[in-house]
């Protein structure tokens, strides 16, 4: 990532629009479907726990507050529908981790998709939009992603995005207690493409 933190960058919505998915600020109507997704045991299998309604709503508020503060963040994800709002299907975007991580400071890419939408390539499309923002308007030198070692689905997507894993970067996540089955995490990195930044 750059030597300095990314400045405020209000991202043009054109950067957040793909053929099938759209990333956007959060709305009150997203609270219920996000809470349902956050309570689903399969969707949250590689997190410390599912979230109750209060915790889910608090997360939405934090995500939207960061978007308003810095102009980018973890956006709501919806199906693209020309001239209309599409259904909410998850979240995707860029985030500055708050934990004390061995590779910090960094900017990570993150995604979470409601289970009915798995297996359709939608998370990959959304992640591609987020990466374009990171290497375009934010001018990041590197974006990282990390997950628990057992999360093969997310790891496969990281590989499809062109991210690279070095076992020497693997680490124990500080938010998880010693001996927890999800404690060991893997880190994937993606450097900014050489040459001109992508444009839209």
N, C-alpha and C positions, 0 to 999 in steps of 0.2 A: 504494500500500500504506500501512498505518498508519505514523505517525511512529516507533512502536516496533516491534520484531520481534514476530511472532505468538507468544503464549505457548504453553506446553505445552497441548495440547488433545487429550485422548483421544477420538477420534471414535467416536460411537455407530455400531455396524454398520448401523443402519437408514439412515444417510446414504449408505452405500456399496452399497446393494442396489437394483438396477434391475430392470425386467421381464425382461431377457434377460442381463444381466451383473452380476457381483458383484466389488467390489474388496475385497481382504483382505490381511492380513500374508502374508509369504512362508513357504513350507514347503520342506523338503528335497526333496520330490517335484517341485518346480518347477525344480530345477537342470537336469535333462536337457532338458526342452522349451524352457527359456529359452536354454540353450546352443545347441540346434538352430536356434532363431530367430535368435540372435546370429551364427551362422555362415552364414546364408542371404544370399547376395549381393544379391538383390532387396530383401529387408527392410532391409538395411543400406546401400542404394545411396546415401543422402544423408548417411551418416556417414563419418568419415575412413577407417575400415576395418571389416571384420568382427571379431568377437572370438573368440579361442580359448577352450577350456573354462576355463582358469584365470582369464582376464580376465572371462569371463561369471559365474563363481561369485563372484569378488571384487565384481562389481557388485551381485549379489543380496545379498551380505553387507552392503554399504554401504547399500543401500536399506532392508533390515530394521533395521539399527542406527539409522538416522535415525527410522524409525517408532517404535522403542522409546524413543528419546531425546526426541522432540518430540511424539509421538502422531499424526503425520501424515507424508505423504511420497509416494513412488512405490510404489503398492501393486501386488501381483500381480492380474491380471484373469482371471476364470474365467467360463464360461457359468453362468448361474443355473440351479440344479437344486433344486427344493423338497425339503428334508429330506436333501440329499446334496451331496457335493462335485462340482462340475462340472469339466470339463477346463480346464487352464491354456491361455489364448489370448494373453496379452500382459501389458503393464504400463500403468498410467495413474496420474496423480496430480499432486501439487504439489511444487515443488522450489525451493530457494534456490540459484541458480547461484553457483559458486565463482570463475568467471572475472571479470576486471576488464572489465565491460561499460559502455558509455556511459550506459545507463539504470538501472544498479544504484544502490541496492539494489532488489531486486524479487523477486517470487515468480512463477515460470513454471508453466504447465500443460504437461505432456508426456505422450505416449502412444507406444506401439509395439505393433503387432499382428502376430501370426504370419500369414504370407501366406495359408494356407488360409481364414482368416476375413475377408479383405478384402472390401469391397463389400457388406457386410450391415448397415451402420449401427451396428455394435457399438462402434467407437471413439467415435462421436458420443455414444452413450448413456453410455459410461464417462466421457467428458470432461464431460458434463453433471453427473454425480455429483460429480466432482472440483471443478467450479466451484461447485456448491451448498455443498460443504464450505468452500471458500475464502471465499465471501461469507456463509456461515452461521456455523459455530463459530469460524472463524478471523477473521471480521470484517475481511477485507481490503478496501481501497478500490479496488484494481486488481489484475488478473492479466494477465500477458503471455504471449505465445508467440512463438517465433522458429524459423526454419529457413532453410536455404540457399534462395536465390532461385528455383532451378530446381525445388524440391519442390512441384509443383502440387497433388498429392494432399493433402498436409498443409495447404497454404495454403487450399484449398477448404474443408476442415473448419473451419479457423479462421474463415472467413467464415460458414459455417453456424452456428457457435457465437455469432455476433453480434460477433466481434472486428473491430477496424478497423485498417487499415494506412495509415500516413503515410510516403510515400517519404523524407521528411526524417529518419525514424528508422532507415533502413537503415544497416548497419554491416558492417565486416570483422571476422569472428570471430577473436579473439586466439589461439585454439588451432590455427588453420590457417595454414600458411606463405603468405607473399606470393605471389600468382600462382596459388594453388591454385584449381581450378575451383569448389570449394564454399565459397570464402572469403566471398563476399558474401552477407550474410544480411538477411532482412526481419523486421521486428518488427510484431507485432499486439498491440493492447491491448484490454482489456475493463474498463470501470469497474463498480463495484458498482451493482446496481439501486437505484433510489431507493425510499425507504419502508422498510417492515419487512423484516428478513432472512427468507429462506425458512425455513419450519419443517416438521418431520416428526413 
